[in-house]
């Protein structure tokens, strides 16, 4: 009865220890899951991430590089364009979400407003620097009018001459960026409304400053954390009207600022960009670390701007030219504008043959996003894109001269930002220190649980040894002092053999008892560990 109680006590200790170990692991995983979900849901009660989502707390900059045209007169004669890169001209970008409205279906709507402020100390020049670039008003309008009647093209050429507009434009950087007064713009808005996207000053970024990116409606993640930040609609649309196929018109992913948590190396980074008029998707490249915080780097695949011939799913974005160019004319008033990576990085090499002065490299011109995989929060972002103008000779419009068909780079820009300052300490504490402490605590508690199992096993072994030696003493006592008054005669040798035989049998019996006991313990460990420890009570 004592032995059975010992076995029962030992099995309960082992069972309880294993259950505690499983509970510790389950608690650690459950606690981490709850903390991540609590800190990533879009909720005003969540001070850290809601503030980051509403008002980006880290410095964000836009660096602009101009392709200064060196031989405009020769280009008009049909020669290859020669360009030199000028810049960067750096602007601090400020973003703020307004008109934030939460909806009962687990979504939130907002408009994000943006402002740009020039940073002379970070720039390689001033906004007063003068550069020469293709004149979009002349060359863009010429291509748009290519298929109109010849008489209309002659009239347009006469209009260009009236307002002294040529194929190339030489102006200060600030005016090219944010707009300049143009009599031609006023004329076109009066007689050809809708032909150009502005009714005031004309500039490459005149629509960007003091503007918003449209009405976004995204999921808060309250009902399903896997949907957090995912776009439900944009300007009331669940699909775009610009492209030729349903797949190309899909609004996928997030708004490009945060992503759902618990990302893996197989995860992708989909987002919708109103400026590019389409959804894009980045792919995993490599792991990394920033300020001790683990990260995954995601980059643009080579197929991002591939044409429909090289990558069939992109057929919907055509009409296409060479791979590496995205035709955005359908969402830019039919202006012959193309987006690419800077210096035609990852594009068809033939594009480099048409323009002299380009030198693409992944380090300088590839875009990437470094993201903390557990929370989906970007730690370092660098989005690099290039704006190009398709230009050619158009009969009837003499301003185009003998220009060869070419996709001409005008500017490229980089929007970059990274966590810095006090927020780094907050992130490091919440994303590195606390999880590390919890992980080590988990292993410590698991070790204690295993120690309990070992102590219980040793206690059981000690009990078996005591039982064995007590049995041996009893057998020797019985043999040495037989209970019968007239024992059968025997010699010392036979007594010795009898004792050895009895001890051997007892050893076999003890081993069998121990084997059965260990089988019972293993069974209870499995049963208790997979269910609960109440089975051992």
N, C-alpha and C positions, 0 to 999 in steps of 0.2 A: 504493500500500500504506500509505503514511503517512497519506493522507487517510482511508482506511477505518478505520485504527486510531484516528484522532482522533474520527470519528463514533461508533465503538463506545465509546470512553471517555466521550464526552459523553452518549450515551444511558444508559450505566450510572449516571452521576452523577445524571441527571434521574430515572431510575427509582428509584434508591436514596432520593433525597430525597423523592419522592412516597410511597414505601412507609413511610419514617420518619414522614411527616406523618400518614398513616392509622394507623400504629401508635401514635402519640402520642394521637390522639383515642380510639382503641380502648382504650388503657391507662388514659386518664383516666376513661372511662365504666366500664370494668371495675373499676378501683380504687374509684370512688365506689360502685358497686353492691355490691362485697364489703364495704366499710366500713359501709354502711347496713345490710346484712343482718346483719353481725356484731354491730352495736350495737342491733338491734331484736329479734333472736331471744330468747325467754325461756330464759336459760341462766345458772346460777349463776356460770359463769366470766366472764360479762359484768358487771363491777362496776357500771358506770354505770346502764344501763337495768334490770338485774335488781333493783338496790336501789330504784330509782324504782318499779318494779312491785310489789315486795314490801312496802315501807314508804314510802308517799308522803312525799317529803322536803320538800314545800312546805307552807306553812300553808293549811289549808282551814277555812272557816267556814260556819256556817249562821245566817242572819239571819231571825228570825221576826217577822212583823207580825200583830197581832190586829185584827179588825174589832169594835171596841167598840160594842155596840148601845145607841143613845141613847133609844129609845122602846119598850121591851118591852111596857108596858101597852097602848099604842096598837096594836101589832102583833096582840095577842090580840083586839083589836076589829075586825081586818080592814084596818087602815091599812098604808100602805107602810113597810117597814123603813127606818130611818135609821141609818147607821153612820159611825164615824170611825176612821181608821187609827191604831193605837198601835204604837210600836216604832221602830227595830228592837231586838229582844232577841237579842244575838249570842252564839253558842256556838262554841268552837273544836272542830273535829271531828278526831279521831284515828282513823286506819284502819290495820289491820295484818292481813296474811294469815298464817294459821296452817294446820297440817295440810297443808303443801304436799307433794304426791306426784306425781312424774313417772312417766309410763306409757310402755310400749314403742311405742305407736302414735302417738307424737309429740304427746301431750296432757299437761296437768298439772292436777291437782285442788287445790282450796283452799277454805277458808272465810275470809271477810273480816269481822273484828270491828270494831265502831265504838263510840266513846265521845264524849260531848259534855260540854264544860266551859264554864260561863258566863263571859263576858268583860265585866265591868262597864264597863271603860274604853271599850269599843267600842259600848256599848249606849246607847239613849236613855232608859233607865229601869232599874229593878231588878226582880228576880223577885218582889218583894213587891208590885208594882203590881197593883191590882185592876181587872179588866175584866169585862164582861158579854157572854156569847156564848150561842147556842142550846144547850140541854141535849140532847146527843146521846142520852143514855139514855132521855129521855122522848119527844122528838120523833121520833127514829129508830125506837124501838120501836113508837111509835104507827103510823107508816106501815107497818112490817113486819107489824103485826097488823090492818091495815085489812080484810082479807078473811076474818078469823077470825070465828067466831060472836059475836054481839053480847054474849052473857053473858060471854065471855072478855074482851072489851074493857072491860066494866064492872068485872070483877075486877082487870084491870091498872090501871085508873084508881084503884081503891080502894087498890091497892098503892102507887102513886105518892104518894097522900095520906098513907099510913101512914109512909112514909120522908121525907115533906116535900120531895118532888121536884117542881119546877115546870118550865114550858116554857123558862125561861132560867136561866142559872147565873152567879153573880157570885162569883168567887174570884181569888186571887193568880195571877199568870202562872206561877210555878214549879209550883204544884199542877195547873193546867190542862195544863201541858206534860208533867210527869213522873208525875202521878198523885196522887190523894187517896183517902182511905178513904171508902167508901160502903156503907151497909147495903143499899141496893138492889142493888149489884153482887153482894154476898154472897148475897142472896136469889135473884137470877136465876141465878147459877151453881149454886145448890142445886136449884132447881125447874125451871129451863129451861137446862140445860147446853148450851154451844155457842152460845148466843144472842149473847153478847158475846165479844170476842177475848181478854179478860184474866180471870185468876182472882184477882188481887190488887187493887192500886190501879188506878183508872181514870184515864187521861190520854191526851191526843192523841198524844204521842210516847213513851208508856210502853213500847211494843214496840221502839223504836229504840235506846235507850241500853243499852250493854253487851249488844248482840245481834249476830248475824251475818246476812248477806244470803242464806244458803243455800249449798249445795255446788255450786260452779261447776267445770266441766271445760272448759278452753279449749285451743286448739292453740298449741304453742310456736313454730311457724313454722320448725322445723328442717328439715322435709321440703319445705315449700312456704311461702315467706315471705308469700305472698298470704293465707295463712290465720292468720297470727300474731294472737293475742288473740281470735280468733273463738270464740264459745261452741259447744262440742260438745254439752253437756247441762247442765241445772240441776236439782239435787236428783234426778238420775237420769233426768230427763225430757228428751226431744228435742222435745216439743211440749207446749203448755199445755192444761189441761182446763177453762179458764174460759169460753171464747167459743164462738160459734155456727158459725164456719166454720174450715176448715183453715188458710186464709191468716191469719186473725186469731190463731190459736193457734200460729203459727210462732215459734220462738226464733231471731231473726236478729241478725247482727252480733256485736259484742264485748260485754264486760261494762260498757262505758261509761267506761273509764279510758284506754285506748290503742287505736290502730287500725293496720292494716297500712300500710307505707310506700308511697312513690311515688304519692301522691294527685294527682288532676287536678281541674280545675274542674267536670268532669262527674261526679266521684265523689260519693257520698253518705256520710253518717255513721250507719250503722245500729247500734243497741245494744239490749240487753235490760235492762229495769228491773224488778226484783222488787217495788219499792214501787208502781209503776204497773200491775203485773200484765200487762205486754205489751211487745212490741218497738216501738221508735220509730225514726224516721229523720229526720235533719236534712239540709238541702240547702245548697249553696254560695251565699253572698251576695256576698262581695267579698274582694279581697286586702288585706293590711295588713302591718304591721311592728311588732315589739316588741323593744326593746333591740337593734335592728339585725338581728333574726332575722326572715326572711320568714314570713308566715303566711297561711292561708285562714280566713275566718270562715264558720261554718256556723250556720244558724238553723232554727227550726221552721217548716215550711210551713203555710199557712193551713188545709190539709186535715188536719193532725195530729189535731185533735179535732173535725173536721166530722162531722155525723151522716150516716147512710146515705142520706138523701135528697139531700143536697148532694154527697156523695162516696161512690159505690157501694161501693168496697172496704172502707169502714168499717161496712158493714151488719152484719158479724159482731160488732161491739162493742155492738150494740143489745140491749135496748130503749133508744132514744135520746130525748133531748129536743132542745133547740135546738142548733145547731152551736156548737162551742166548749166542749162538756161531754163528758167521758168518764165513763160509768157504770161504776164499779168495785165495784158492790154484789155481783157474782158472786164476787169474791175477798175481800170484806170482810164475810162472814157475812150477806149479803143486806141489810146496812145501806144506806139510801138516800144513799150518799156519791158525790159527783161530783168529778172533778179538772178543772181548767181552767188557763188562764194567769191571772196576777194581774189583778184588776180587770176580769176578762172581756175581756182584750185578745184581739183576733182572733176574738171570739165574735159570735154574733148580737146586733145592737144592742138587741133587745127585752129582753135580760137586764138591761141598764143601766136600763131603765124600771121594773123591778120593785124596785130597791134604790136608795136615795138616798145619795150620798157616795162614789161610785166615779168614777175618772178615769184610764182606761187610756192608756198611751203605750208605744211600742216601746222607748224608751231606758230606762225604769224597769222595764218588765214583760216585755219579750221575752227569751227565753232564747237563749244562743249558746255556741258552743265555738270558740275560736281554736286552730288546729292547725298544726303545722309539716308541710307536705305531703310533704317528702322522707322523714321518719321516722315520721309518724303520731303524734307526741307532742303532747299538748295543752299550750299555753302559757298560756292564760287560759280559765277556765270559769265560766259563770254559768247555773245551772239554776234556773229560777223557776217554781213551781207553786202553785196555790191549792186549798185544801180547802173544799168546799161541802157543805151539808146540804139535801136536799129536805124541805121541811116543808109541812104542810097540815092542815086541820081533819079530824079523824077522829071520826065519831059514836060515842058511848059513852065516849070518853076526854075528859073535860071540860077537862083540862089544855091541850088544843090550842085551846080557845076558838073564835074565828072566824078563825083564821089563813088568809090567802089562800094559794093554791098559789104557792110561790116557791122558787127555788134560792138559798139564803141563804149568802153567803160567811162563813166563820168565821175562817180565818187564811190567810196566804200566806207562803211561805218561799223563801229564795234560798240555794242551796249554791254557794259560789264559792271559787276558788283560782287562783293564778297563780305562775309560777316567779319566784323572788326569791333574793337573797343569793348565796352562792358558786356555786350551781348555774347561775346565769345566766352567769357567766364560763365555766364548763365547757361549757355549751351553745353560747355564742357562739364559743368556740374551735373546737369540733368541727363546728358547723353553719354557721358563717359564715366565719371566718378561714381554716380549712384548705381548704374548697372554693374560696374565692376565690383563694388562693395557687395551688392546683392549676389553676384555670381560666386564670390569667394565665401560669403556666408552660407550659400547653398552647399558648397563642397565641405565646409567645416561641419555643418549639421549632418551631412551624409556620412562624414568620417566618424562622428559621434555615434550615429546609428550602427555603423559597421562594428565599431568598438563594442557596443552593447551586445551585438550578435556573438562576437568572439568571446567575450566574458561569459555569456550564457552557455556557449559550447564548452568552454573550459570547466565551468561549474558542473555541467552534466558529466564530463569525462572524469572529474574528481569523484563524483558520486558513484560512478561505475567502478572506479578503482577501489574505493572504500568497500563497496559491496563485494567485489572480488576477494579482497584480502580477508574480510570477515568470513566469507564462505570457506576460504582456505583454512583459516584457524579452526572453524567448526569441524571440518572434515578431519583435520589432523587430530583434534581432540577426541572425536568419535572413534578414530582408528586406534589412538593410543589408549583410550579408556572405554573399551566396549561396554555397552549397557548390560550384556548378559553375564551372569555370574560365572558360567563355564564356557569361555570362548574356545573355539576350535584351535588346536595347536598350530602355531605358525612360526616361521623363522623370520629374522630381521630382513632378509632379502625380499621375501614375499610381501612383508609390510611396506618396504620401500617401493616395490613395484606397484602395489595397490595405491599408495599415496600419489605416485607420479601419474598413474592412469587416471585417478580421480581429478587431479589438478588439470590434466590435459582435457578431460571431458568438461570440466568447469570453464576452462579457457574458451573452448569451442562454444559452450553455452553463452558465455559473456559476449563473445564476438557476435554471435547470432542476435543476442538481445540488443547490442549496440547497433547492429545493421538495421534491425527492425525499427529501432528508435530513430535513427537518422532518416530512414524512409518516411516515417511519420512526420518528422520535422520538416523534411523537404515538401511533403504534401501540404502541410499546414502553411508553410511559407508561401507557396504558390497560391493557395486558396485565400489566405488572409491578405497577401500583398495585392491581389487583383480585385478583392472585394472591399474589405475593411477589417479592422482589428477587433471588431465586436465578436467575431467568431471564436476568439480565444478567451473571451471573458468567462 
